[in-house]
Amino acid sequence: MRWIWLDRFEEFVPGRRAVGIKNVSLAEEHLHDHFPGFPVQPASLMIEGMAQTAGILVGQARNFSEKVILAKVKQAVFYRLVRPGDQIRYIAEVEQISDAGAMTRGEIRCGDELVAEVDLVFSHIDQNVSGLEFPQENFVFTEQFKALLQTYTGAGAEGIKL
């Protein structure tokens, strides 16, 4: 089973910027155990949501021909809690992209409030020099991830290749 920590895209500018939406709901089972009586969205899952948003952005920049994996959380600074009923926005921007990987800068917002700043480093593992072999199929960008882009119908979506 693979969990998706992103509900949909609100904006997608290929190779540059993506804005993903996550609605936090008490119906999510993990919230019942994360501080019973005072449920909050775990910071680690918000980092994963940002990694999924930014990772799809990085993968799409090369038409999903590379296997993109999270290599490093460069920075993750949190400023406020996210509770059930909140809607958060993952705002990811590509800072640099190369054959080896990419760096992204991100913000997580709830309305106008800054929840966190999350900067990530991704690796294109097909370009590795370690001699390790990986499966030919792209196990990173599954149909489930690509379906998130297909549901996006706003301006600029026409140029997105799946």
VEXDREN-2710 file (C-alpha; in Angstrom, 1 decimal):
% VEXDREN-2710
k/r/px/py/pz
1/MET/0.0/0.0/0.0
2/ARG/1.2/3.5/-0.9
3/TRP/-0.2/6.5/0.9
4/ILE/-0.8/9.7/-0.9
5/TRP/-0.5/12.8/1.3
6/LEU/-1.9/15.1/-1.3
7/ASP/-5.6/15.4/-2.5
8/ARG/-5.2/17.4/-5.7
9/PHE/-3.2/20.1/-7.5
10/GLU/-4.4/23.7/-7.5
11/GLU/-1.6/24.9/-9.7
12/PHE/1.0/23.2/-11.8
13/VAL/3.6/25.1/-13.9
14/PRO/5.8/22.4/-15.5
15/GLY/9.4/22.5/-14.4
16/ARG/8.8/25.5/-12.1
17/ARG/6.1/25.4/-9.5
18/ALA/3.3/23.3/-8.1
19/VAL/0.7/24.0/-5.5
20/GLY/-0.9/20.9/-3.9
21/ILE/-3.9/20.8/-1.6
22/LYS/-4.4/18.5/1.5
23/ASN/-7.6/18.5/3.5
24/VAL/-6.9/17.3/7.0
25/SER/-9.8/15.3/8.3
26/LEU/-10.5/13.6/11.6
27/ALA/-11.6/10.6/9.4
28/GLU/-7.9/9.9/8.9
29/GLU/-7.0/7.1/11.2
30/HIS/-3.5/8.4/12.2
31/LEU/-5.0/11.5/13.8
32/HIS/-6.8/9.4/16.5
33/ASP/-3.5/8.3/18.0
34/HIS/-1.4/11.4/17.4
35/PHE/-2.1/13.2/20.7
36/PRO/-5.5/11.7/21.7
37/GLY/-7.9/14.5/22.6
38/PHE/-5.8/17.0/20.7
39/PRO/-5.2/15.6/17.2
40/VAL/-2.7/17.3/15.0
41/GLN/-1.2/16.5/11.6
42/PRO/2.3/15.0/12.2
43/ALA/5.1/17.1/10.8
44/SER/6.6/14.1/9.2
45/LEU/3.5/13.5/7.1
46/MET/3.5/17.1/6.0
47/ILE/7.1/16.7/4.9
48/GLU/6.0/13.7/3.0
49/GLY/3.2/15.6/1.4
50/MET/5.7/18.3/0.3
51/ALA/8.0/15.6/-1.0
52/GLN/5.2/14.1/-3.1
53/THR/4.2/17.6/-4.4
54/ALA/7.8/18.6/-5.2
55/GLY/8.7/15.1/-6.4
56/ILE/6.0/15.0/-9.0
57/LEU/7.1/18.5/-10.2
58/VAL/10.7/17.3/-10.5
59/GLY/9.6/14.1/-12.2
60/GLN/7.4/15.8/-14.7
61/ALA/10.2/18.2/-15.7
62/ARG/11.8/15.1/-17.4
63/ASN/8.5/13.6/-18.6
64/PHE/8.7/10.9/-15.8
65/SER/11.6/9.2/-17.5
66/GLU/13.7/9.3/-14.3
67/LYS/13.1/7.6/-11.0
68/VAL/13.1/10.5/-8.6
69/ILE/13.6/9.8/-4.9
70/LEU/13.9/12.1/-1.9
71/ALA/17.6/12.3/-1.0
72/LYS/17.7/14.8/1.8
73/VAL/15.5/17.1/3.8
74/LYS/17.7/20.2/3.6
75/GLN/15.5/22.3/6.0
76/ALA/12.2/21.8/7.7
77/VAL/11.0/24.5/10.1
78/PHE/7.5/24.4/11.5
79/TYR/5.7/27.5/12.9
80/ARG/2.2/26.3/13.8
81/LEU/0.1/23.1/14.3
82/VAL/-2.3/21.8/11.7
83/ARG/-5.6/20.4/13.1
84/PRO/-8.5/18.5/11.6
85/GLY/-10.7/20.8/9.5
86/ASP/-7.6/22.7/8.2
87/GLN/-6.8/22.8/4.5
88/ILE/-3.1/23.1/3.8
89/ARG/-1.3/24.1/0.6
90/TYR/2.1/22.6/-0.4
91/ILE/3.8/25.2/-2.5
92/ALA/6.9/23.8/-4.2
93/GLU/9.3/25.6/-6.5
94/VAL/12.2/24.1/-8.4
95/GLU/15.5/25.9/-7.5
96/GLN/17.8/23.8/-9.5
97/ILE/17.6/20.7/-11.7
98/SER/20.4/18.6/-13.3
99/ASP/21.1/15.1/-14.5
100/ALA/21.9/14.1/-11.0
101/GLY/18.9/15.5/-9.3
102/ALA/17.1/18.6/-8.1
103/MET/16.6/21.0/-5.3
104/THR/13.3/22.5/-4.3
105/ARG/12.1/25.2/-2.0
106/GLY/8.7/24.8/-0.3
107/GLU/6.2/26.4/1.9
108/ILE/3.2/24.8/3.7
109/ARG/0.4/27.3/4.3
110/CYS/-3.0/27.2/6.0
111/GLY/-4.9/30.0/4.5
112/ASP/-2.6/33.0/4.8
113/GLU/-0.6/31.6/7.7
114/LEU/2.8/30.0/7.2
115/VAL/2.9/26.5/8.7
116/ALA/6.3/25.4/7.6
117/GLU/9.3/26.0/5.3
118/VAL/10.5/22.7/3.7
119/ASP/13.5/22.6/1.3
120/LEU/14.3/19.2/-0.3
121/VAL/16.9/17.6/-2.4
122/PHE/16.0/14.8/-4.9
123/SER/18.1/12.3/-6.7
124/HIS/17.6/10.9/-10.2
125/ILE/18.6/7.3/-9.2
126/ASP/19.0/6.2/-12.8
127/GLN/22.0/8.5/-13.0
128/ASN/23.7/7.0/-10.0
129/VAL/27.4/6.2/-10.2
130/SER/27.4/3.7/-7.4
131/GLY/26.9/0.7/-9.6
132/LEU/23.6/-0.3/-8.0
133/GLU/21.0/-1.6/-10.3
134/PHE/17.3/-0.6/-10.1
135/PRO/14.2/-2.2/-11.8
136/GLN/13.5/-0.9/-15.3
137/GLU/9.9/0.1/-14.5
138/ASN/9.4/3.4/-12.9
139/PHE/8.3/2.3/-9.4
140/VAL/8.3/5.9/-8.2
141/PHE/5.7/7.4/-10.5
142/THR/2.9/5.0/-10.3
143/GLU/-0.4/5.4/-12.1
144/GLN/-1.8/6.6/-8.7
145/PHE/0.6/9.6/-8.7
146/LYS/0.0/10.4/-12.3
147/ALA/-3.7/10.4/-11.7
148/LEU/-3.2/13.4/-9.4
149/LEU/-2.0/15.4/-12.3
150/GLN/-4.8/14.2/-14.5
151/THR/-7.4/15.6/-12.1
152/TYR/-5.8/19.1/-12.4
153/THR/-7.7/21.0/-15.0
154/GLY/-6.6/24.6/-14.4
155/ALA/-4.7/27.0/-16.7
156/GLY/-1.5/25.6/-18.0
157/ALA/-2.4/21.9/-17.6
158/GLU/-2.6/21.4/-21.4
159/GLY/1.2/21.1/-21.6
160/ILE/1.7/18.5/-19.0
161/LYS/2.8/15.2/-20.4
162/LEU/2.0/12.0/-18.5
END
